[in-house]
Amino acid sequence: MRLLLDTHILLWTFSSPRTIKEVVRREIVNPRNSIYVSAVSAWEISIKKTLGKLESPDDLKGAIRETGFSELAVTMDHAIHAVELPRHHEDPFDRMLVAQAEIEHLILVTRDSILLRYGIQCLTA
């Protein structure tokens, strides 16, 4: 499987992995699966950390690299598609993750039930 981690799933992977359903944790660590982390998640985490709204590893990029997860850059196609999506969700970070999952044919790992409305493949964590 090719999985894209929602930002909160990425954070839970570092801070409280048991918050994630066991079956989903097994898929995240399964070496046969490819796990992607969007640059938009790093941006969201960095913004919220700077504002004092959350805690994250001091070296976020290094922490992600240590997991073996792949980085997913934001492309023009992703950006344009995110704007074209139905307005189920107003959070621009989540809209970008949906656009990336759809364009790149990735399964979005999330616990955000609103994202299920987009009709993309999701793995509920």
Secondary structure, 3 states (H helix, E strand, C coil): CEEEECHHHHHHHHHCHHHCCHHHHHHHHCCCCEEEEEHHHHHHHHHHHHCCCCCCCCCHHHHHHHHCCEEECCCHHHHHHHHHCCCCCCCHHHHHHHHHHHHHCCEEEECCHHHHHHCCCEEEC
